């Protein structure tokens, strides 16, 4: 995570807020670890992340193929 913190520190010199999410799969124990580092206002970061999630969710709903509404089956 040292490299991630260095990236946050460098970006934080230019930007008001920074939030980096990372994941790493450890095959030897078949687990995925998640973490992250950040700087700046927690309210600003929260708002930015929330806006991104809403936008992606709306795009996914709009772009997803519509299945059979009577059975719920996905399209073929």
Phi, psi and omega in degrees: 000351179299318179296322179295317179295323177297320178295317178299314180299316180295314180293327180296340176288336183252332185244154180291320179224149177217137174216120181243126175257140178223151172224152178214126178273129176253097184296330183296331178241009178050055180220154176242130179256140179237148178199185179183164177222156184203166171209158179100182184299127179294328180291321178293315179297316178301313180298319180294315179295318180298316178299318179296315180299316179297316180298314180296319179298315179296318179297319180296316178297319181292321186272346182290140176294146182269126179275188178287115185290341181277326182252343183081003181289141177291159179292154181274000000 
